[in-house]
Structures are given as structure tokens and as C-alpha cells.
Amino acid sequence: MNRLMEILGGIIQDYPQVKLHLCSGDANDTEKKLARGVLDFAVLMGDRPLDNYHYLQLPETDQWGLILKKEDPLSQKEFILPEDLLGHPLILSEQALQVHRFQKWWGNLGPQMNIIGSTDLIFNASLLVAQSNAYLLSFNHLIDTRDSQLTFRPLKPSLSDPITVIWKKNIQQSQIAKLFLERLQASLSK
């Protein structure tokens, strides 16, 4: 998201009269808002059908891992294997749960996983992790763990998803929307 926020930051710096509305949500909610014209653009993480949209695939990917307390014994591991999660209470994103995102990753161990809940707001789930014995499967960098009691450990084998900016086909875009796309495309050619 840093690439996109840098572009938006440049636009509002160059054009202080521009007003932004940043929405968070899962891909289904975001696509619905885009279809209704509530949003000019949506950012999708993961593989989704893109036939109905114009889109730009970002070179960055999102890496999946485990959010856990820094003092937890699992935090001493460089990476997390599927068998490391056995017996631990897990929280997953609702979207990942619906599309069975981890099914191949944990393989035959899937039925033994203790999934205690799902979330569509990672920040709130991270607060639960900090206050309980739960663990959160999440993308890296969604939670700032630098000054926190939490940490991130990547999964092994590595599991990552593409990041794609989408917008509706056959619509007249505002000048600011066109400027955003121009700057995004320019950032991709650097």
C-alpha cells in the first residue's frame, strides 16, 4: 500500500483542494462499492477474476504469515510451518476462510486446525491476539508491529498473493482519477 499512499500523498500535496475517502473491506465488499460507483478504484489482494475491470497488477505481493505475541515461543522461529499451528487457536480473514486460501498450504493437517474465528478488520483481530492466546493469519505489514507486543513470522512454504488496482470499464473518469492512474503507471515503469 505504500506505493499507492505515496501517489495519493503527492496528489493531495499538489492539489490541496482534493478530498479523499479511503475505504477498507474485503474484496467482495470493495467490488460491490466499485460497481455502485461509490469508489473510483479498488485494491484487491489475491487472485480474483478481473474480466469485468481495467486493472494494473502491482509488482509487490503480500506475504502471508502469523501475527503473534513477541514473547510466544513460536516467535523464536524464523518461519511458521503448518505443523507449528496444531493446537493453537487461529483467527483468519473471512475472505481467506471463504476461498479456502490455506487448504493447500496446510494440506492433510487442515482438519486438525483450531480455527476459532474470522475477521474482516485485521486491526481489531490483532488487539484480540494481544489480549489472548489467539494467533492471527494475516498479510505482512497490515499491522505495524514495530512498537507493539506483537510480531510477524512468515509462513513456509511461502504463501503470497498479488496486489491489483482495479477500476470499472467504460466509465468517464474524473481528472483526479486520471491523474492517479497516470502517476501509478509512471511508478510502475521506474
Stockholm file with secondary structure:
# STOCKHOLM 1.0

chainA/1-190         MNRLMEILGGIIQDYPQVKLHLCSGDANDTEKKLARGVLDFAVLMGDRPLDNYHYLQLPETDQWGLILKKEDPLSQKEFILPEDLLGHPLILSEQALQVHRFQKWWGNLGPQMNIIGSTDLIFNASLLVAQSNAYLLSFNHLIDTRDSQLTFRPLKPSLSDPITVIWKKNIQQSQIAKLFLERLQASLSK
#=GR chainA/1-190 SS CHHHHHHHHHHHHHCTTCCCCCCCCCHHHHHHHHHHTSCSCEEEESCCCCTTEEEEEEEEEEEEEEEEETTSGGGGSSSBCGGGGTTSEEEEEHHHHHTTTTHHHHGGGGGGCEEEEEESCHHHHHHHHHTSSCEEEEETTSSCCTTSSEEEEEBSSCCEEEEEEEEESSCCCCHHHHHHHHHHHHHHTC
#=GC SS_cons         CHHHHHHHHHHHHHCTTCCCCCCCCCHHHHHHHHHHTSCSCEEEESCCCCTTEEEEEEEEEEEEEEEEETTSGGGGSSSBCGGGGTTSEEEEEHHHHHTTTTHHHHGGGGGGCEEEEEESCHHHHHHHHHTSSCEEEEETTSSCCTTSSEEEEEBSSCCEEEEEEEEESSCCCCHHHHHHHHHHHHHHTC
//
